[in-house]
């Protein structure tokens, strides 16, 4: 087993296939983005996103957080 496959057989081949250039189904991409935006918006409206940002995840300079 190679070091770069993270213990998952076939991972390098899957990643390679994902990175290769090829035709993109524009309609499928549009639907995926719309679904993501709808899910994110619904979660935010439901209050799911109300948890405070962890300090280790906050990229803002110290003292600039609201």
MDTraj code that builds the backbone (N, CA, C; nanometers):
import mdtraj as md
import numpy as np

residues = "UNK UNK UNK UNK UNK UNK UNK UNK UNK UNK UNK UNK UNK UNK UNK UNK UNK UNK UNK UNK UNK UNK UNK UNK UNK UNK UNK UNK UNK UNK UNK UNK UNK UNK UNK UNK UNK UNK UNK UNK UNK UNK UNK UNK UNK UNK UNK UNK UNK UNK UNK UNK UNK UNK UNK UNK UNK UNK UNK UNK UNK UNK UNK UNK UNK UNK".split()
xyz = np.array([
    [0.0846, -0.1171, 0.0000],
    [0.0000, 0.0000, 0.0000],
    [0.0890, 0.1233, 0.0000],
    [0.0641, 0.2161, -0.0884],
    [0.1448, 0.3368, -0.0987],
    [0.1081, 0.4349, 0.0119],
    [0.2056, 0.5173, 0.0503],
    [0.1819, 0.6155, 0.1549],
    [0.0753, 0.7181, 0.1159],
    [0.0670, 0.7518, -0.0119],
    [-0.0208, 0.8587, -0.0558],
    [-0.1671, 0.8171, -0.0730],
    [-0.2017, 0.6917, -0.0508],
    [-0.3415, 0.6523, -0.0711],
    [-0.4220, 0.6545, 0.0587],
    [-0.3624, 0.6961, 0.1684],
    [-0.4286, 0.7120, 0.2984],
    [-0.5009, 0.5847, 0.3425],
    [-0.4523, 0.4709, 0.3011],
    [-0.5122, 0.3450, 0.3426],
    [-0.6406, 0.3106, 0.2713],
    [-0.6753, 0.3849, 0.1691],
    [-0.7973, 0.3585, 0.0949],
    [-0.7604, 0.3111, -0.0449],
    [-0.7758, 0.1830, -0.0725],
    [-0.7416, 0.1328, -0.2055],
    [-0.8196, 0.2059, -0.3130],
    [-0.7512, 0.2451, -0.4170],
    [-0.8162, 0.3124, -0.5284],
    [-0.8299, 0.4625, -0.5124],
    [-0.7922, 0.5169, -0.3965],
    [-0.8061, 0.6600, -0.3747],
    [-0.7293, 0.7428, -0.4766],
    [-0.6029, 0.7120, -0.5054],
    [-0.5319, 0.7926, -0.6053],
    [-0.6017, 0.7927, -0.7420],
    [-0.6555, 0.6795, -0.7825],
    [-0.7252, 0.6730, -0.9110],
    [-0.8524, 0.7575, -0.9080],
    [-0.9257, 0.7535, -0.7960],
    [-1.0472, 0.8331, -0.7843],
    [-1.0163, 0.9825, -0.7856],
    [-0.9128, 1.0214, -0.7131],
    [-0.8744, 1.1624, -0.7119],
    [-0.8271, 1.2067, -0.8498],
    [-0.7507, 1.1222, -0.9152],
    [-0.7036, 1.1549, -1.0494],
    [-0.8183, 1.1732, -1.1456],
    [-0.9169, 1.0864, -1.1377],
    [-1.0324, 1.0977, -1.2262],
    [-1.1102, 1.2258, -1.1974],
    [-1.1174, 1.2642, -1.0704],
    [-1.1898, 1.3855, -1.0341],
    [-1.1179, 1.5104, -1.0836],
    [-0.9874, 1.5048, -1.0932],
    [-0.9094, 1.6214, -1.1337],
    [-0.8911, 1.6344, -1.2845],
    [-0.9170, 1.5282, -1.3567],
    [-0.8977, 1.5331, -1.5017],
    [-0.9968, 1.6263, -1.5670],
    [-0.9509, 1.6903, -1.6713],
    [-1.0397, 1.7783, -1.7454],
    [-1.1374, 1.6948, -1.8270],
    [-1.2511, 1.7480, -1.8454],
    [-1.3532, 1.6813, -1.9241],
    [-1.4752, 1.7705, -1.9300],
    [-1.5748, 1.7227, -1.9971],
    [-1.6962, 1.8019, -2.0079],
    [-1.7685, 1.8056, -1.8743],
    [-1.8233, 1.9217, -1.8454],
    [-1.9013, 1.9399, -1.7240],
    [-2.0459, 1.9583, -1.7652],
    [-2.1327, 1.8869, -1.6994],
    [-2.2758, 1.9022, -1.7246],
    [-2.3204, 2.0303, -1.6551],
    [-2.3332, 2.1366, -1.7325],
    [-2.3673, 2.2667, -1.6772],
    [-2.4979, 2.2685, -1.6017],
    [-2.5966, 2.1967, -1.6518],
    [-2.7264, 2.1915, -1.5847],
    [-2.7149, 2.1196, -1.4506],
    [-2.6393, 2.0113, -1.4454],
    [-2.6195, 1.9388, -1.3201],
    [-2.5448, 2.0262, -1.2198],
    [-2.4455, 2.1000, -1.2670],
    [-2.3714, 2.1892, -1.1777],
    [-2.4633, 2.2989, -1.1237],
    [-2.5486, 2.3546, -1.2096],
    [-2.6416, 2.4580, -1.1662],
    [-2.7370, 2.4044, -1.0593],
    [-2.7876, 2.2816, -1.0796],
    [-2.8773, 2.2209, -0.9813],
    [-2.8051, 2.1961, -0.8487],
    [-2.6811, 2.1512, -0.8560],
    [-2.6048, 2.1245, -0.7341],
    [-2.5805, 2.2528, -0.6552],
    [-2.5448, 2.3592, -0.7245],
    [-2.5217, 2.4877, -0.6564],
    [-2.6520, 2.5388, -0.5960],
    [-2.7603, 2.5298, -0.6704],
    [-2.8902, 2.5757, -0.6196],
    [-2.9313, 2.4958, -0.4955],
    [-2.9081, 2.3651, -0.4971],
    [-2.9413, 2.2813, -0.3819],
    [-2.8561, 2.3180, -0.2611],
    [-2.7273, 2.3442, -0.2830],
    [-2.6392, 2.3832, -0.1739],
    [-2.6849, 2.5162, -0.1128],
    [-2.7129, 2.6142, -0.1983],
    [-2.7550, 2.7459, -0.1496],
    [-2.8864, 2.7342, -0.0731],
    [-2.9795, 2.6551, -0.1248],
    [-3.1081, 2.6363, -0.0565],
    [-3.0889, 2.5702, 0.0799],
    [-3.0042, 2.4688, 0.0875],
    [-2.9796, 2.4003, 0.2145],
    [-2.9104, 2.4930, 0.3139],
    [-2.8130, 2.5695, 0.2669],
    [-2.7422, 2.6626, 0.3546],
    [-2.8385, 2.7687, 0.4067],
    [-2.9214, 2.8233, 0.3183],
    [-3.0169, 2.9266, 0.3579],
    [-3.1180, 2.8723, 0.4587],
    [-3.1679, 2.7520, 0.4339],
    [-3.2644, 2.6914, 0.5254],
    [-3.2021, 2.6673, 0.6625],
    [-3.0774, 2.6208, 0.6650],
    [-3.0093, 2.5967, 0.7924],
    [-2.9885, 2.7282, 0.8666],
    [-2.9496, 2.8332, 0.7952],
    [-2.9271, 2.9623, 0.8595],
    [-3.0581, 3.0176, 0.9143],
    [-3.1657, 3.0076, 0.8373],
    [-3.2957, 3.0570, 0.8829],
    [-3.3474, 2.9775, 1.0023],
    [-3.3122, 2.8489, 1.0099],
    [-3.3556, 2.7635, 1.1202],
    [-3.2709, 2.7835, 1.2453],
    [-3.1647, 2.8640, 1.2344],
    [-3.0800, 2.8899, 1.3501],
    [-2.9696, 2.7882, 1.3707],
    [-2.9534, 2.6973, 1.2775],
    [-2.8507, 2.5940, 1.2904],
    [-2.7114, 2.6565, 1.2919],
    [-2.6951, 2.7674, 1.2221],
    [-2.5647, 2.8323, 1.2093],
    [-2.5384, 2.9326, 1.3215],
    [-2.6130, 2.9289, 1.4292],
    [-2.5999, 3.0301, 1.5331],
    [-2.4863, 3.0041, 1.6314],
    [-2.4187, 2.8937, 1.6190],
    [-2.3083, 2.8639, 1.7107],
    [-2.1954, 2.9644, 1.6889],
    [-2.1298, 3.0061, 1.7966],
    [-2.0200, 3.1007, 1.7809],
    [-1.9012, 3.0369, 1.7089],
    [-1.8250, 3.1192, 1.6412],
    [-1.7049, 3.0717, 1.5725],
    [-1.5999, 3.0346, 1.6760],
    [-1.5394, 2.9193, 1.6597],
    [-1.4303, 2.8807, 1.7500],
    [-1.3113, 2.9710, 1.7230],
    [-1.2398, 3.0082, 1.8268],
    [-1.1284, 3.1013, 1.8095],
    [-1.0229, 3.0479, 1.7135],
    [-0.9997, 2.9163, 1.7125],
    [-0.8995, 2.8609, 1.6219],
    [-0.9450, 2.8625, 1.4764],
    [-1.0746, 2.8831, 1.4525],
    [-1.1272, 2.8899, 1.3166],
    [-1.1495, 3.0334, 1.2688],
    [-1.1330, 3.1289, 1.3584],
    [-1.1579, 3.2690, 1.3245],
    [-1.0322, 3.3299, 1.2651],
    [-1.0382, 3.3665, 1.1377],
    [-0.9221, 3.4185, 1.0672],
    [-0.9061, 3.5685, 1.0834],
    [-1.0059, 3.6342, 1.1458],
    [-0.9980, 3.7800, 1.1607],
    [-0.8906, 3.8193, 1.2619],
    [-0.8327, 3.9383, 1.2461],
    [-0.7344, 3.9854, 1.3442],
    [-0.7984, 3.9954, 1.4822],
    [-0.7203, 3.9737, 1.5848],
    [-0.7736, 3.9824, 1.7221],
    [-0.8365, 4.1194, 1.7456],
    [-0.9504, 4.1193, 1.8125],
    [-1.0181, 4.2432, 1.8452],
    [-1.1140, 4.2917, 1.7384],
    [-1.1172, 4.2294, 1.6221],
    [-1.2078, 4.2775, 1.5180],
    [-1.3383, 4.2002, 1.5133],
    [-1.3505, 4.0946, 1.5933],
    [-1.4736, 4.0165, 1.5960],
    [-1.5835, 4.0993, 1.6627],
    [-1.7072, 4.0881, 1.6162],
    [-1.8184, 4.1672, 1.6757],
    [-1.8487, 4.1247, 1.8162],
])
top = md.Topology()
chain = top.add_chain()
for i, resn in enumerate(residues, 1):
    res = top.add_residue(resn, chain, resSeq=i)
    for name in ("N", "CA", "C"):
        top.add_atom(name, md.element.get_by_symbol(name[0]), res)
traj = md.Trajectory(xyz[None], top)
